[in-house]
């Protein structure tokens, strides 16, 4: 069975946020960090993995991502701070 991840990147504490979904969180966050794709995250320096959640199905992960993207900024911040109150970069912990 394959895992799917919903994740939130930030430019820094209380900074610009980006929500995404992937089946390989290490690869995808690494791509954001290396700015391999020009777009929102490279434009705003959004490289810090501050929150993630594992799902057993792609459909479940995609639906969760869509829901989070519609949330207010304050709800997203509360979600991040529940798991990661100091906004540390979780990427290194996943290696």
Secondary structure by P-SEA (a helix, b strand, c coil): cbbbbbbbbbcccccbbbbbccccaaaaaaaaaacccccccccccccccccccccccaaaaaaaaaaaaaccaaaaaaaaaaccccccccccccc
